[in-house]
Amino acid sequence: MEAGVSKSVLYKCWLNYDRGAKLSKENGEILSRIVTEKESEIISSAVKELEMAAQNIIGRKPEVLKETNLPHVFLGIDKDEKSDLIDNGFSIKKDKGVVNILGKDENGILYGVFEFLRQIYTGKNIDNINIVDNPKNMLRMINHWDNMSGDIERGYAGQSIFYKDNCVIDKMDRIEDYARLAASIFINGIVINNVNVHQYETKLISCEYLPKVKKIADVFRKYGIKLYLSINFAAPMELGGLNTADPLDAEVKAWWKKTAENIYRSIPDFGGFLVKADSEFRPGPFTYGRDHADGANMLGEALEPFGGIVIWRCFVYNCLLDWRDRTKDRARAAYDNFKPLDGKFKDNVILQVKNGPMDFQIREPISPLFGAMPNTNEIAEFEITQEYTGQQKHLCYLVPLWKETLDFDTLVEGKGSTVSEIVNGNLFKRKYGGVAAVSNIGNDESWTGHPLAQANFYGYGRMIWDTTLSAEEIAKEWVELTFGVFEGEDKIVSMLMQSRDIYEEYTCPLGIGWMVNPNHHYGPSVDGYEYAAWGTYHYADFRSLGVDRTVKTGTGYTAEYAKPIADMYENVETCPEELLLFFHNMEYKYVLKSGKTIIQHIYDTHFEGVERVYDLKEKWLSLKGKIDDEIFDAVLDRLEIQIKDSKEWRDVVNSYFYRKTGIQDEHKRKIY
């Protein structure tokens, strides 16, 4: 599909203004005029958004004026010194025939416009609208794993919207449409290339490619979004001709400083660098006997004069370890690598920590690194793209998973030490805070492959702006914006809210994770994962399964949490059962609180999960004729795939454990 050509309902997502909205005559009159006190790119974007919506709501394009005594929408900066607004915050208030949308800054004005339209299109009464809204996280980021070939690592929605054939795309239409979508959920930073930086992507920071990168940054700027780049730690060698990338080498430092100058000369508001180093064969400071702080601080020093930041990923582990040695534990890797470095990073360096200690599984505990580094900036990393959660062929609404992470109380500073309060910077009074997530966006007609996977992209942005919103509130909001307020919307909300549990039921039991095909991570392979041909990651034999991560008899991983949490996980009786096999090796005949044995739980959940996918299909079929045919058919196709795949998961997993244990299903169902 050519960028910017299609304007189908699939393409427009939750910004489909065509269906209009009901407003009173008085409010329609207000929407017919827009008054702005200044001109800028961001305010122009805000005006354009209001114009597009008003055209459909009142049937004509509103006037844009400098001043008027007639009813209007006013867009401006909040100049009240006693205002409660913080950076990017906004207020919306109706007063005597005027709706005032005021921002602390220009981003706030744009966000206020999107919120005003959200209120209208979800059927809210705006007669007495009075909203004050501030972000809970200042950094609200998307990480794209796009390669310049056009492929996307862990991409399940087509090709890159930024690159094709090792070049930056010339047409910016679709990129601008994407910037609108991102700004509407208050995203303010986007990394446009893969953290695994290959030959061509390394060149994005070069003078040869910066003019093309600048074109994307110019589009983003109109929507209040800063552009970031993933960088190759070995770039001084690959681009600069140096014989080392040692972060303490004077020539290397000088090379990065000169590179930073060139970038900011081209892109004055460049956000900074994202770095994956010394993990999965990526180059890093370990080569030179240096540590992560040495590497990150060298880059931080280069960016510091320009206000740039370094985001250093904590997904670091030795992928060549012999995992048959049960004293080795990948779950410990991030904590063991970074905890000793607390307080050694510059103020403009931020550690990006995956939500769990492993790798974006459907169920795993939160990373113990959250709260373990009070003297270091930390942000959380989620995965919107459904790498291990159905790859946008299966319905899996991920906001409940992310909410569980942000709401989790680490107790590191006593009660109330939630992950949310840690990563937003409040708990330890850190300079930077926020959340990042791996994008699920591609050039597919619907952007996300599965139309309902748009809810994950939308929900991510809404959740990190306002962490008090529930997963269900966000789902309802997305459904109403996408499909309209209609009889039957509750069925779609229900489908979304059940989907994570359903996926978990027919895939991986009790927190064990993995059991997935190597490399591409799709479909069941109980013993097949890259480092697990002998069963590591679940250690299943004929008696038991699960990983012993206790201090008493296992890898000692539980000790990395605050004592009350560590004690909870250490004890089989208090460990949450949904994580039981993550922390403990248990006999199949162990009786859960449900009264079922572990083996029977495995059989039952895998059969039940399939039946619940059939229920999803039946709910969707009941909506035929009530929603757009294009969306209906696309979702139905995906549900058919999910039914087929869930059966495969059920049969492979149940058969594996039946053959491993010889224990019959109590209900005598057929297990192949």
N, C-alpha and C positions, 0 to 999 in steps of 0.2 A: 504493500500500500504506500503510495506517495505521501510524504509528510504534508499534513494540513489539508489534504483533499477530502477525506471522509469526515462527515459530521453526523454519523448515525447515532442512535441512542446508546449503542455499546460504547462508542467513542467518547461521547459527552459525559459519561459517568454521572456523578452527582451534581454536575453543573449544567444539567439539561433545563434551560429556562423556557424551552418551547411550550411546555404544557401550562405555562402561566401559573397564576395564583389568585386567590380571591382577596380583594381588598375593599374596604369601604370607600365610598366616594371621596370622603375627606382625605383618607390616606393615599388614594390614587392621585389626588391633587398635589399632595406633598411630593410624591414620587415624580411629578412632571417637571420639577426644577431641581437643579443641582448647583449649589454655590460653593466655590472653593476660594480660599484666601491666598493661595500660592500655586505655582505650577512646578511640577517635577515629573520625572519618569514614573515614580511609584504612584503619585497622586493621579496621574493620567491613567494608569492601570486601574485604579479604584473607580475613577469616573467611567471608564469604558465598561467596567463590570456592571455598574449601576445602569448604564445606558442599555446594555444588552438585556438585562432583566426587565427594566421598565418597558422596553419596546413590546415585550410579550405580556406584561401584566396590565398595562394601561392602553396598549395599542398604538403608542406613538413614542418617538424618541424624545427624551426630556431635554429641556433647554439647559445649557451650562452657562452660568452667569457669575459675575463678580459680586453682585449684591442684588437683593430684591426684598420688598416688603410682603410679597406673596408667599403662600406655603411652599416649603422647599426642604431638601436635605442639605445640611451644611457639613462640609468636610474641612477639618482644621486641626491644628496642634493645640493640645490642652496647655494653656498658659498659666493655669492656676498653680501657684507655688505650693499650695497646701493639698494639691491633688494626691490621691492614693495611687495613681498610675506609676508603673515602673517601665523600663525599656520594653517596647513592643506592645505595651498594654493599651487598652482603649475603653472608651465609655460611649454608650448610646442612650440618648434621652430625648423623649418627645416633650416639647414645651411650646404651647401656644401656636400650633400649626407648623412647627419646625422640628425635624428630627436632626439633632446634633450628633454627629459621629466625630468624636475627638480622639486623637491618638497622642500618646506620649512622644511619639516620633512618627515618621511617615509610614513605617511598617505598621504601626498601630492603626493608622487611618485605614490602610488597605485591609487589615484584618477585621476592623470594625465594619467595613462594608460587607465583607463575606459573612460575618456573623449576622448582620442585619438581614441579608438575603436568606440566610439559613433559617432565621426566625420566621420570615414570611413563607418560605416554601415548605416548612414543616407545620404550617397552620397555626402558628402562635398568634395571639392577639397583641398587636403592636400599639393599641390605643394608648396604653400607659407604659410603654417600654422604658425601662430604666436599668441599664446593665453597666456594671464596671467589671472588666475582665483583664487579669494579668497572667502572664505565662508562669507555670510552675517550673519550667526548665528554660534556661536562656539559650542553650545550644539544642536545636531540634533538627537532627540531620538525617539524610539519606545517603547510604553508601551504594554506589553502583559497582557491580563486578563486571562491567563491560570491557571487552577487549577491542582493539582497533580493527581486528579482522571483521568485526560485526557480531561475533559470537558473544554470548553472555555466560560466564561461569555461573552455574546454578540458575540459569535463566530458563523459564518455562512459558514464556509469552512472546516468542518470536526473537527477532534480532535486535541489536542495539538501536536506540533512537539517536545516538550521538555519532556512530562510526559505521563505515562500510569500506571494505577492501583496503584496510590499513590507512584510511584517511578520515579526517573529521568531515561529517556530512555538511554539504554546502547550504542546503535549505534549512531555515530555522523555524519554519511554520509549526511543525510538530513539537519541537523543543519549547517553543513559546506556549503551546497548548499545555504541555507538561508542566511548565513553570506556573501556569494558572492553577492547575490541579494541586500542585504542591503548596502554593501560597494560600489556597483556600482552606488548607488544614494547618496553616501556620508554620510550615517548614521554612527554615532560614539558612540552611547550609546543605549543599549537595556535592558529594565526591563523584566525579564523572568517569573514573576508570578503576579497574580491578586492583584489589590489594596485592594480588599476585602479578607484579608488573613485569611484562615481557618486553621483548626487544623494541617493538614499535611504541608501546606505551611509555617506555623510559624516555622517549624523545619528546613527550608532551611539554616538558619543562625547557626545551631547547628553543633558541631563537627561530629555528625553522618552523616549529609547530605553534608557537605562542600566538601568532596572529589568528589562527583558526580557533584556538582555545578562547581567545579574547572575544570572538563572536558569540560563543555560548555564554560567557560571563556577562556580556552586554545584554543578552536576553534575560538572564537570571536577575540582573540588577533591577530591571523594570518591575520585578515582583518581590523585591526585598530579599533576594537569595544570594548568598555568597558562594562562589565556586571554590572547591578544594580539589587537590590532585593527590592520588596515591603515587608515591615515589619509590624508585629502586635505590636501595642503600648503596649499591655499587655503581651508581651513576657517574661519580667522578672518574671511574676507570672506563666505563662503557661510552660515556659522552665526552669526558674531559681529557682522555688519554693519560691519566695518572696511573702509576703502577700500584696504587694502594687506595683503599677507601677507609683507612684507619681514622676514626673520629677525632683522635688527638693529634693527627698530623697537620702541620700548619698549612700545607698546600691544599689539603682536603677541606679544611675550614674555609680557606680563602675562596676555593672553588664554589662551595655552597653559598657563601655570602654574595659572590658575584652573580650566581644563578638567581638568588632571591631578588637582588636589585633588578635584574632583567625582567623577572616575572611581574614585580610591582610597577615597573615602568609601563608595562603593557596593561596590567590589570590592577589598578590602585587599591581596589577593595578585595583582593585575593584573600581567601580565608586561611589557607595554610596547607600543611602536608598531613596525609594519613600514611602510616608506616606499618608494614608487616615485615619483621626482621627475625632472623635466626629461628624460623619455624618452617617446616615442610619445604626445606631446601632453599628458602629465600635467604639472600645474603644479609649479613648484619655485623654488629660489633664483636661478636664472639670470635670471629676469624682472627682478630687482632689482640685477643686476650682482654678485651674491654667488656663492659657490661651495658645493660640497656640504658642506664642513666647517662653513660658516656655518649652513646649514640644519639639519644633523644635530645640531650642538652646541646650537642654540637649543632643540630638542626634548629633547635629553639633559639640559639644565639644568632643564627643567620636570619631568622624571621623576626626577631624581637624589635629591630628598629622600625618595622613597618606595621607592627601590631598583629602579626600573624601567629598562629598557634601550631603546635605539633601534636598530633593525635597518634599515640603509640599503642598498637594492639597488643593485648596480653594473651592472645592465642598462641602460646609458645610451648612446644613440647618436643621431645626427642622421638621422632617417628621411626627410628631404627632400633629402639630398645627391644630386647627379647621379652615379649609380653607373657611368655610361659613362666617367667619368674614372677610369682605372685606377690613379691614384695614391691614390684614396680606398679605404679598406679598413675595413669594419665590424668586422672581427676585432680591429682596433687600439683600438676605441672605449673599452672599459672601462679598459684600461691607461692610455691617454692621458689619460682624464678623472681617474683617481684616483691614479696613481703620484705626481704632484707634490704631493699632499696628505698624504703619509705623515707621521705624527706630529702632525697638526693636529686630530685628532678627540679628543673627550673619552673618558675611560675607559669610560663606559657606552654608547658608540656602537660598533656592530659593522657591518662591511661584509659584505654577503651576495653572494658571487661565484658565478655560474653555472659548472658544471663545465667547460664549453668556452667559447671566445671568441665563438661565434655564438649558437645558440639551440636547445639540446637535440637536436642531430642524432644519428643512429644511430652516427656516427663523426666525431669531431673531436678535435683535440689538447686537452690541459688548458689552462685559462686561464693566461696568463703572469702574471696578477695574484696568483696564489698564490705567496707568498714574496717578492713585490716590495715589500711594505709591512711591514717588520719591526716598526714602531712603531705598528701599527694592529691592532685586533681584526678577524679575518676568520673567517667561516664559509662552508662550501660550500653551494651550492644545486643540488639535483637535481630531476628531474621524474618523479614516479611515474606521473602521468597520461600516457597514451601519445599526446601531441599529434602528434609526427612519426614515431611508431613503431607505427602500426596502430590507434590510437584504441580499444583494447580490443575490436576486432573480430578483430585478428590476435594470435596468441600471440607475445609478445616479452618474455622474462624479462630484466629490466634490471639485475639485481644484478651480473653480470659487467662491464657498462659502468661502474657506479659503483665497483666494486672496482678497475678499471684506473685510475680517477681517484685514488682515495685511496692506492693503492700506488705511484703515479708518483713517481719521485725527481726533484725539481726541481734538485737540486745547488746550490741558492742558498747553502747553508752547508756545502758539501761533501757527500759521500756520506751518505745517510740522511735527507736533507731532503725527506721524502715529503710529499705533500699532506696526508695524515692527520696527520702531526706538526705541520704548519703550522696547520691549522684547529682542532685540538684545543687549541691554545695552547701546547703544550710547547716547540716549537722556539725561539720568540722570547719565551717566558715571558709571554704575554699574559694579561690578566685573564679574558677570556671566550673560549670556543671551542665549536665544535660543527658541526652539519649541519642544514639544513632541506631540505624537499622539497615540491613541489606535489602535493596529494592526488589520488588517483584514485577517491575515494569519492563515491557518490551514493545516492539512495533506491531504486535497483534492488534486487530481491530478494537478489541475491548481493553487494550493495554495490559491486561493481566491473564490472558488465556481463558481462565474460568471467570465468567462475569461476576460471580459472587465473591471471587477473590479480591475484587475492588474494595470490599468491606475491610480487608486487612490493611490495605494501604491507607484508606480513609481513617480507619479506627486507630491506627498507629499515631497519626498526626494529632487526632483529637485527644487521645489518651495522654500524650506527653505534654500537650499544652495544659490540660486540666486533668491531673491525676485523680481527682475526686469523682470523675464520671465513672459509672459502672459500665461493664462490658455490654450489658443489655441496653442501657441508655444509648450508648454509641451505636449499637446495631439498629435500634429503632430509628435513630436519627438518619443513619445511612439509608435504610429502607425507604423512609419517607421522602428523602431527597432524590433517590434514584427511581423509585416507582410511583411516588405520589402518596398522599394520605388516602388509603382506600381500604375497603373491607377485604381482609385477607393478608394485610401487612403483618399481622401477628404470626402467621404461619411461616413467613420468611424469617422473621426474628427468631422464632422457635428453631427453625432449621439451623440457623447460624449458631445459636447458643448450645445446641446439642452436639454440634459437629466435632468439636475437639474430643469429647468423651467417646463418641462413636469411633473415631479414627483410632484412638488409644485402645479401645476394646478389641478390634480385630487385628491390631499389630503387636505392640510390645507390652507385656504384662508387668504390673507392679514395679515400674521404674527401671526395668532392666535395660531398655533402650536397644538401639542397633537392630540386629537380626535382619539386616537389609543387604541387598546386593552390593558388592564392592564397587567403588569408583563412581557409578552414576547414582547410587543410593535410592533406587526405585524398586519396589517389589521385595518379597520375602526371600531371605537366604539366612537361615538361622545361624549357621556356622561360617558364613561367607565373608564377613567384613574384613577389610584389608589386612588388619593385624591379628586376625582371629580365626585362622583356619583350624586351630586346635580348640576353639571354644572360648577363648578369652573374651571379655566383655559380658559373658554370662556364666562361664565355668560350669556348664551343665554336664553332669554325668548321670548314671542310672539312679543315684540316691538323692541328689540335691542340685540346686542351681543358685546363682546369685554371687555377688562379689563381697567378700568380707573386708570392709573398710573400717573396722573398729580398731581402737587402740589396743584392746586386750589381745586379740588374736589375728588381726588383719593388717592392712597397710597403714593404719594410723591416721587416715584422712579425716575422720570425725573430729580430731583434735584441732583442726584448723578453724573451727567455729567458736564463737563465744561459749563459755561453759554450759549455760542452760540448754543451748541448741545442741552442743556436742553430746551432752548427756542424753538428750532426747533421741538422737540418732544412734547412739552407742547401744542403747537398750532395745532389744527386740520388742518388748512389750509396749514401749512408748514411741517407737519409730513409726511415723505415718505409713500405713500399709501401702499406699500408692507408691511409696519409695522403698519398700521393704527389701526388694532384691537388689537395689542399688547399694544398700549398706550392709546387707547380710547374706551369707550363703545358707540357704534353708532347705530342709528336706521337703520333698514333694507332698508328704503326708501331714505337714504342719497345718494346723487348723487356724484359719483366719477368723476375724471377729464376726464374719458373716455366717460362720458355722461350716464353711466349705474348706476343703483342703486346697493347697496351692494348685495342685494338678487339676482339680475339678474347676477351680476358678479360671484357669487357663482355658480349659475346654468350653466352659459356659460363656465366658466373655467373647470368645472368638465366634461362637455360634450366634450369640446375641448381637454382636456388632454388625454381622451381615444382615440380620433381620431389620436392624435399625436403619441400615442404608436403604432397604426396600421401603421403609416408612418415609424416609426423606423423599424418595421418588413419588410416593403416593401424595404427599403434601404438595409437592410441586405440580403434579398433574391436576390437582384440584384448583390450581390458579390459572389454568388455560383460559384464555379470553379476557383475563383481568389485567394482564400485563402485556407488554410489547412482544409480538411473535418472535422477533429476532432474538431477544434475550431468552424467552421461554425455550426456544429450540436449542440454543447454545448450552443452556444449563442442563436441559434434559439429556443431551448427548454426553455431557460430563458425568451425570449421575449413572448412566448406563455403564460407562467405563468404571466408575467406582464400585458398582455392584459386582462386575466381573472380577476386579482386582481384590475386593474384600473377600470374595470366595477363595481366591488363590491364597491370600494370607491365612485365612481360616484353615484351609486344608493342609498347607505346608507346615504351619506352626503346630497344629494339633497332631498331625501325623508324626512330626519330629519327636514330640514329647511322649506320645503313645509308644513309639518304637524304642525310645530311650528308656522308658520306665516300665513298660509292659502293664501299666495300670489302666483298666477299662474306664470309659466314661460311664458314670452312674446312670445316665439316661439312655444308654445303649444306642446313641446316635452313630451314624456311620462315620468312621474316621479312616481315611485311606492309608 
